Each structure stands twice: as structure tokens, then as C-alpha cells.
């Protein structure tokens, strides 16, 4: 038997009409369902702001015809709290049907599941200027040093927020930031941290500038070694002097003399199980002024040569 296209069309149409009829019957019935409404605070009085955390959504149960509930689910579900007649202070609001916007008057509120009440603190909105505190570390390229203090622009920012929170804030910090491999004058933007969830810094970024210069090296020859903590007449250090290479800012290195550098050999640097050996190698400790760094000690290790018993006796 040959099936004609007209017969196929009529069969498909019948199925579609049957489904439409079934959906119509189903959606005409009344149901209960749970919905989540986005909470929105409106009509905040001028020069005031909400200074408490409020829930983002409200969970409710509603009833209505199926087609109305479907339309509600696919629409913007908003619960509104108006602060039109509010003034400074804390107030607890009990939610009711008037706070919800439904797509149809046929939809009825059955229950507000959570939260049933919202506590709001309305505070005066103020602003003030506070200094910026840098939390930036600069690590220059090898052979360079930071030649001046970090500069920030602007040095002060305005913070805006509730009076009760703004008053206890004395500064705003940058986010922690580490900048590496700097070899020339550099400027970069750094975001500011919000000092409080209700307080906003304006602007929210600052410009940080850093100046770097090349380190200058200098060699000091024949710096005398100072033994520390060794038993009296227990032995000698060989060689008795070392050459020291240091580096630092040009203006500091230019004024540096051998008297500013101290080289020590510490008895406590010898492991206890090696203190009776005839010869022990020790790495000297070098003390240099602030802003100066040790580059190299020549030789890197010196020797402690223990005195023979007869040498110790003859020296007594």
C-alpha cells in the first residue's frame, strides 16, 4: 500500500494537535512550586547607603495555573524592598506578598521560606581622603639596585562608604605585588584593596614608579681576619688576611674604606667532631655597612691550623 505525502502530513498534524491539547489541559491545572527571587533594595534616600549584608535571593512557594507558573519561571523574578521612608538606623522588615512582582495576578504567594525577615542598617554616606600604603616589592636585575624610595601617584585617595565604616579606616593598601628584573626607571599600575566590603577607594588603582641604578664594585686587599671564640693559643688562621670584593651604590662605595669592613672566623663554625683535627677549613663571616653587599671573598675558605702541644707549652 502506497502512503501519500498528504496522509503523512495529516498524521503529523494530528500528533502536534494532540500534544498541544495535552499541554493546554495540563497547564490549566493549578500547581504549587518553589521559586527564587533576586532581592533588590530600592529608593535609598540621598546621602545614605545600606551598611549591612543582605541576602541575594529569597526562596518562596507560590501556586497558580501551570502556564502562569511557567511564564513566571522564565521571567525576571525580583523581590523589592523600598527604603523610601527610611532614615538613619537599623530596621527589621518582614517580607510579604507586596514585596514580590508576579507576571500574573493569578499567581498567589503560599509561603516565604527563607528569609522571612531582612535587617537593614541605613547609614550616612561620607567620603574622606586617606594615604596609600604600598605593599610592593621590587627585585631589580642582577647587578642593579633600587636607588630611591618607591613613589606612588596619587599619594592619597578618596574612600566612599558608610560613615560607621569609613571613620575607622586610616589608610588604603595596594594589593601585594612583586616586580622582578627591573633594569631602568619603570612605572606600573597597582590595584588598591577594598578596605571594607562597603567602602570603595577612588581611584581604585595607583601608579608606582621605581628608579634603579647599576651597582659599583670595589676590592679591598689584605683585610685582617679576627678570630672569635677560639681557646687561647689553640692555633692560627692561615692566611691571616683575605681580599674582599663588595658592591653597592656609587655614592656609598665611594666613601667606603677598609676600616668599614670586618672579617671574622668563628670557632662555633667548626663542627664539634672536627675541633681536634690538625687542619680545618672555615668560611669567614664578613660584616659590611648598610646598602653594601658582599660579592666575593678571596680565598673563599681559610684554614685553622691547630698548635702542636709543645708550641702551646712554650707559649705558656
Secondary structure, DSSP 8 states (H G I E B T S, - for coil): ----HHHHHHHHHHHHHHHHHHHHHHHTSEEEEEEEEEEEEE---TTEEE-S---SEEEEEEEEEHHHHHHHHTS--EEEEE-TT--SEEEEEE--GGGB--S-TT-EEEEEEE-SEEEEEEEEEEEEEEEEE--EEEEE-TTEEE-S--EEESSEEEEEEEHHHHTT--EEEB--EEEEEE-S-EEEEEEB--SBTTBEEESSEEEEEE-EEE-EEEEEEEEEEEEES--TTSEEEESSEEEEEEEE-HHHHTT--GGG-EEEEEGGGS-GGGTTSSEEEEE-EEE--TTEEEEEEESSEEEEEE--HHHHHHT-
